[in-house]
């Protein structure tokens, strides 16, 4: 019988955020797959635990993923952890989860810290609908193509960014979405120097040109205003009447259907259809 893969969320800065269930899971599993064992050992030391660990990160997902699947199929249980936050979210763990799903290996989430969810919650921007975009590409062409695809996005957008790339990213965001678009810059969440700066893209560019950024950021960007739907015109109604008549509808039935579909006055539309016949 296959073992279980546990996705254990770990603190994004404050060790006090580790849940009791997460600690119990780390204690009970057979081994831990960690993004960086040097980081995870500090967490285990905090808990007073010693566990066998293997590394699982972006550049070894192929061979190491096969090893982990073999061990899970052999009946061992594994806790997957990242350096901070929830595994498999903007993380190579998603590949391991997909492999487990294909092999019917149980996968159990152990909920906990997630940087972008907490940033969204404190941003002051709409939270009902959002899109998480992760890190933007370093390649300028790919980055601009990504932002271009988001130009009309009405949902709140979330990005991760490192301090050394923040200023360039803010300039690109301002160019893509305009300097007046609102943004919340959430820095070092749950850590000693936690900060949430609510401003506009244009003002953010100016601020960080004068104040070099420090720490890891989650950028919460306001979505585009929804495009107002244009009300159907009388010409739209006439065009629909013509289409329905070509399909064999009678004039009366076509007008009734078109008036309802286009939210037009049936009498006004019918009179216009008759007038057009006389004109022709």
C-alpha positions in Angstrom: 0.0 0.0 0.0 1.4 3.4 -1.0 2.5 5.9 1.6 1.2 9.5 1.8 2.7 12.7 0.6 2.0 15.5 3.1 2.2 19.1 1.9 3.3 20.9 5.0 3.1 24.7 5.0 6.0 26.3 7.0 6.4 29.8 8.4 7.2 32.7 6.1 9.1 34.5 8.8 7.6 33.9 12.2 8.2 30.5 13.7 5.2 31.0 15.9 3.0 30.5 12.8 3.8 26.8 12.5 0.7 24.9 13.4 0.5 22.1 15.9 -0.7 19.7 13.1 2.3 20.7 11.0 4.7 19.9 13.8 3.0 16.6 14.5 3.1 15.7 10.8 6.9 16.5 10.6 7.4 14.2 13.6 5.3 11.3 12.3 6.5 11.0 8.7 9.3 8.6 7.6 11.3 11.4 5.9 11.2 15.0 4.7 11.7 16.3 1.2 13.0 19.9 1.6 13.7 22.7 -0.9 16.9 23.4 1.1 17.8 21.0 3.9 20.0 23.7 5.6 16.9 25.9 6.0 14.6 23.1 7.1 17.1 21.8 9.7 16.7 25.1 11.6 12.9 24.5 11.8 13.5 21.0 13.0 16.0 22.2 15.6 13.3 24.7 16.8 10.9 21.8 17.2 13.5 19.5 18.8 13.1 17.0 15.9 15.6 14.9 14.0 14.4 13.4 10.7 15.9 11.9 7.6 15.9 14.6 4.8 16.4 14.7 1.1 16.6 17.8 -1.1 13.9 18.5 -3.7 14.3 21.7 -5.6 13.9 23.2 -9.1 17.0 21.6 -10.6 16.6 18.0 -9.4 12.9 17.4 -9.8 13.5 14.8 -12.5 15.7 12.2 -10.8 14.7 13.1 -7.3 11.0 13.1 -8.2 11.4 9.5 -9.4 13.2 8.5 -6.2 10.4 10.1 -4.0 7.7 8.4 -6.0 9.4 5.0 -5.6 9.7 5.5 -1.8 6.1 6.5 -1.6 4.9 3.5 -3.6 7.1 1.4 -1.3 4.9 2.5 1.6 6.9 5.4 3.2 5.3 8.7 4.2 6.9 12.0 3.2 6.5 15.6 4.2 7.2 18.0 1.4 8.3 21.5 2.6 9.7 24.6 1.0 11.9 27.2 2.6 8.8 29.2 3.5 5.1 29.0 2.8 2.9 26.4 1.1 4.5 23.7 -1.1 3.4 23.3 -4.7 2.3 26.9 -5.0 4.7 28.7 -7.4 7.0 25.8 -6.4 8.4 22.6 -8.1 6.3 20.6 -5.6 3.4 20.9 -8.1 5.3 18.4 -10.3 5.6 15.9 -7.5 1.9 16.3 -6.7 1.0 15.7 -10.3 3.1 12.5 -10.3 1.4 11.3 -7.1 -2.0 12.0 -8.6 -1.1 9.9 -11.7 0.0 7.0 -9.5 -3.0 7.3 -7.1 -0.6 8.1 -4.2 -2.5 10.0 -1.4 -1.7 13.7 -1.1 -2.7 15.5 2.1 -2.5 19.3 2.6 -1.4 20.5 6.0 -2.6 24.2 5.8 -0.6 27.1 7.0 1.3 30.3 5.9 1.1 31.5 2.3 2.6 34.9 1.5 0.4 36.0 -1.3 -2.8 35.1 0.5 -1.8 37.2 3.5 -0.7 40.0 1.3 -4.0 40.0 -0.5 -5.9 40.1 2.8 -4.0 43.2 4.1 -3.8 45.0 0.7 -7.0 47.0 1.0 -7.8 46.0 -2.6 -10.7 43.8 -3.8 -10.2 40.2 -2.6 -13.3 38.5 -4.1 -11.6 37.6 -7.4 -7.8 37.6 -8.0 -5.1 36.0 -10.1 -1.7 34.9 -8.7 1.0 35.5 -11.3 4.1 34.5 -9.3 7.5 35.9 -10.4 7.7 37.8 -13.8 10.2 36.5 -16.3 13.7 38.0 -16.2 13.7 38.1 -20.1 12.4 41.5 -21.1 10.4 40.2 -24.1 8.7 37.4 -22.1 8.0 39.8 -19.2 6.4 42.4 -21.5 4.3 39.7 -23.2 3.1 38.5 -19.8 2.1 42.0 -18.8 0.5 42.7 -22.1 -1.7 39.6 -21.6 -2.8 41.1 -18.3 -3.6 44.6 -19.7 -7.4 44.1 -19.5 -7.4 41.9 -16.4 -10.1 43.1 -14.1 -9.2 40.8 -11.1 -6.7 41.9 -8.5 -3.2 40.7 -9.6 -0.5 39.3 -7.3 3.2 39.0 -8.0 6.3 38.0 -6.1 9.4 40.1 -6.5 12.9 40.2 -5.1 14.4 43.5 -3.9 17.1 43.8 -6.6 14.4 43.5 -9.4 11.7 45.6 -7.7 12.4 49.0 -9.4 12.5 47.5 -12.9 9.3 45.6 -12.3 7.5 48.7 -10.9 8.5 50.6 -14.1 7.2 47.8 -16.3 3.9 47.6 -14.3 3.4 51.4 -14.6 4.1 51.2 -18.3 1.6 48.4 -18.8 -1.2 49.5 -16.5 -0.7 53.2 -16.1 0.9 55.3 -13.2 -2.5 55.8 -11.5 -3.2 52.1 -10.9 -3.3 51.3 -7.2 -0.8 48.9 -5.7 0.0 47.5 -2.2 3.6 46.5 -1.7 3.8 44.0 1.1 7.4 43.5 2.4 8.8 41.0 4.8 5.4 39.7 6.0 5.4 38.3 9.5 9.0 39.3 10.0 10.5 42.1 12.2 10.5 44.7 9.4 7.0 43.9 8.0 5.6 46.7 6.0 2.5 47.3 3.8 2.8 50.4 1.5 -0.5 51.3 -0.2 0.1 53.7 -3.1 -0.1 54.0 -6.9 2.4 52.5 -9.4 3.7 55.9 -10.4 4.3 56.9 -6.8 5.8 53.6 -6.0 8.4 54.1 -8.8 9.4 57.4 -7.4 9.5 56.2 -3.8 11.8 53.2 -4.4 14.1 55.3 -6.6 14.8 57.4 -3.5 14.6 54.5 -1.0 16.4 51.3 -2.2 14.1 48.3 -1.5 15.1 45.7 1.1 13.5 42.3 1.7 11.1 40.1 -0.3 7.9 41.6 -1.7 4.5 40.6 -2.7 2.9 43.1 -5.1 -0.9 43.4 -5.0 -2.0 45.3 -8.1 -5.5 46.6 -8.7 -7.3 45.1 -11.7 -8.4 47.2 -14.7 -11.9 48.8 -14.4 -14.5 46.7 -16.1 -15.4 47.7 -19.6 -19.0 49.0 -19.7 -21.1 46.8 -21.9 -22.5 48.8 -24.8 -26.3 48.6 -25.0 -27.6 47.1 -28.3 -28.8 49.7 -30.8 -31.8 49.7 -33.1 -29.4 48.7 -35.9 -28.4 45.7 -33.9 -32.0 44.7 -33.6 -32.6 45.1 -37.4 -29.5 43.0 -38.1 -30.9 40.2 -35.9 -34.3 40.4 -37.6 -32.6 40.0 -41.0 -30.6 37.0 -39.7 -33.7 35.3 -38.3 -35.7 35.9 -41.4 -33.0 34.3 -43.5 -33.4 31.2 -41.2 -37.1 31.1 -42.1 -38.7 33.1 -39.2 -41.7 35.2 -40.0 -41.3 39.0 -39.7 -43.5 39.2 -36.6 -41.7 36.3 -34.8 -38.3 37.7 -35.8 -39.1 41.1 -34.4 -40.4 39.6 -31.2 -37.3 37.6 -30.7 -34.9 40.4 -31.7 -36.6 42.9 -29.5 -36.3 40.6 -26.5 -32.7 39.7 -27.2 -31.6 43.3 -27.7 -33.9 44.8 -25.0 -35.6 47.1 -27.5 -39.2 48.2 -27.9 -41.0 45.7 -30.0 -43.3 48.4 -31.5 -40.3 50.7 -32.4 -38.4 47.8 -34.0 -41.4 46.5 -35.9 -42.2 50.0 -37.2 -38.6 50.4 -38.3 -38.7 47.0 -40.1 -41.9 48.1 -42.0 -40.5 51.5 -42.8 -37.4 49.9 -44.2 -39.5 47.6 -46.5 -41.3 50.7 -47.8 -38.0 52.4 -48.5 -36.8 49.5 -50.5 
